[in-house]
Amino acid sequence: MENMDGPKLQTKMSTWTPLNHQLMNDKVFEERRALLGKWFDKWTDGQRRRILVDLLERCSPSQQKFCAKQLQDRVPTEALDFTTRLPRVLSLYIFSFLDPRSLCRCAQVSWYWKYLSELDQLWMLKCLRFGWYINFSPTPFEQGIWKKHYIEMVKELRVTRPKEKTHPLCLL
């Protein structure tokens, strides 16, 4: 393909894509991009999905990460875990308002909620509110001491609490 202005243009895979003339290359790219957009607009949902899968399979891992970021920015997250977005201190502050039973239920939500809901910072306050102290200083590696202490103290209360007297007619 002889160009009137100079030497032959180099092309790749097609005589329509010039390699050594950046301005022409950009122009051809934008034309093809616009054409692809027009086609995409006319395709069915199934066809769009198939082409998207084909394109993603051709992408490098860094390009796939780019696509994931673009989707993350455009598509609202349905179930956002506030504890992963807030600073840990704020999450703990929110959890501090929960009663012990609710804290135990929170431990069943996810591994991170389990980690948060079993922190000694939360359980120590609950124990101290009742005047329940531990008689040793736990090492930094001992975790869950205050929760265990709370549970032991509640069990002890149940054992030592006097049973209510029932009226004989209630046994019928």
C-alpha positions in Angstrom: 0.0 0.0 0.0 1.8 3.1 -1.3 1.1 6.4 0.5 1.3 9.4 -1.8 3.2 11.3 0.9 5.9 8.8 1.5 6.9 5.2 2.1 4.7 2.2 2.4 2.7 2.0 5.8 3.3 -1.1 7.9 0.1 -2.9 8.9 -0.6 -5.8 11.2 -3.3 -8.5 10.8 -5.2 -6.2 8.5 -4.4 -3.6 5.9 -6.7 -1.3 7.9 -4.5 -0.9 11.0 -1.4 1.2 10.4 1.4 0.6 12.8 3.9 3.3 12.0 1.6 6.3 11.8 0.2 7.0 15.3 -2.3 9.6 14.2 -3.9 7.3 11.6 -3.7 4.4 14.1 -5.6 6.5 16.7 -8.2 7.5 14.1 -8.8 4.0 13.0 -9.0 2.8 16.6 -11.7 5.4 17.5 -13.7 4.6 14.4 -13.7 0.9 15.2 -14.5 1.6 18.8 -17.5 3.6 17.8 -18.6 0.9 15.4 -18.2 -1.8 18.1 -20.4 0.4 20.4 -23.1 0.6 17.8 -23.1 -3.2 17.3 -23.1 -3.7 21.1 -26.2 -1.5 21.5 -28.1 -3.7 19.0 -27.1 -7.1 20.5 -29.3 -9.1 22.9 -28.4 -9.6 26.5 -27.1 -13.1 25.8 -24.9 -11.8 22.9 -23.6 -9.0 25.1 -22.7 -11.5 27.8 -20.9 -13.8 25.4 -18.8 -11.0 24.0 -18.0 -9.8 27.5 -16.8 -13.2 28.5 -14.7 -13.5 25.3 -13.1 -10.2 26.0 -12.4 -10.9 29.6 -10.7 -14.2 28.7 -8.4 -12.3 26.4 -7.4 -9.8 29.1 -4.2 -10.0 31.1 -4.6 -10.3 34.9 -3.9 -6.6 35.3 -6.6 -5.7 32.7 -9.0 -8.0 34.6 -8.2 -6.1 37.8 -8.9 -2.9 36.0 -12.3 -4.2 34.9 -13.1 -5.4 38.4 -12.3 -1.9 39.7 -14.4 -0.3 37.1 -17.3 -2.5 38.0 -16.8 -2.0 41.7 -17.0 1.8 41.1 -20.2 1.6 39.0 -22.2 -1.2 40.6 -23.4 -0.5 44.2 -22.6 -3.1 46.6 -25.7 -4.7 48.0 -24.5 -6.1 51.3 -21.7 -3.9 52.5 -20.1 -5.0 55.8 -19.6 -1.7 57.7 -17.1 -3.3 60.0 -14.6 -3.7 57.1 -15.1 -0.1 56.0 -14.9 1.7 59.4 -11.9 1.9 61.6 -11.8 -1.0 64.1 -12.3 1.4 67.0 -15.6 2.6 65.6 -16.8 -1.0 64.9 -15.9 -1.9 68.5 -17.7 1.2 69.8 -20.9 0.1 67.9 -20.5 -3.5 69.2 -20.1 -2.2 72.8 -23.8 -1.3 72.8 -24.8 -4.9 72.2 -25.9 -7.3 75.0 -23.9 -10.5 75.5 -26.4 -12.7 73.7 -26.3 -10.4 70.7 -22.5 -10.3 70.7 -22.5 -14.1 70.6 -24.9 -14.0 67.6 -22.6 -11.5 65.9 -19.8 -14.1 66.2 -21.8 -16.3 63.8 -22.0 -13.7 61.0 -18.4 -13.9 59.6 -14.9 -14.7 60.8 -14.2 -11.0 61.1 -17.3 -10.4 63.2 -16.3 -13.3 65.4 -12.9 -11.8 65.9 -14.4 -8.4 66.8 -17.2 -9.8 69.0 -14.8 -11.9 71.1 -12.3 -9.2 71.8 -11.5 -8.7 75.5 -12.1 -5.0 75.2 -15.8 -5.6 74.8 -16.2 -8.4 77.4 -14.1 -6.7 80.1 -16.6 -3.8 80.2 -19.5 -6.2 80.6 -17.7 -8.1 83.5 -16.6 -4.9 85.3 -20.2 -3.6 85.1 -21.2 -6.4 87.4 -18.0 -6.2 89.5 -16.6 -9.4 88.1 -12.8 -9.3 88.1 -10.2 -11.8 87.0 -7.5 -12.6 89.6 -4.5 -12.6 87.2 -3.1 -10.5 84.3 -3.6 -12.2 81.0 -0.6 -12.1 78.6 -1.1 -10.4 75.3 -1.3 -13.8 73.6 -4.3 -14.9 75.7 -7.4 -13.9 74.0 -11.0 -14.3 75.0 -10.3 -14.4 78.7 -12.9 -11.9 79.6 -15.6 -13.6 77.6 -14.8 -17.0 79.2 -14.9 -15.3 82.6 -18.3 -13.7 81.8 -19.7 -17.1 80.8 -18.3 -18.8 84.0 -19.8 -16.1 86.2 -23.2 -16.3 84.5 -23.2 -20.1 85.0 -22.3 -19.6 88.6 -25.2 -17.3 89.0 -27.6 -19.8 87.6 -26.3 -22.5 90.0 -26.4 -20.4 93.1 -29.7 -18.6 92.3 -32.5 -19.8 94.5 -35.2 -21.6 92.6 -38.6 -20.0 92.5 -41.3 -21.7 94.5 -44.2 -22.9 92.4 -47.7 -23.2 93.6 -48.9 -26.8 93.9 -51.8 -26.1 91.5 -49.3 -25.0 88.8 -47.8 -28.5 88.7 -51.1 -30.0 87.3 
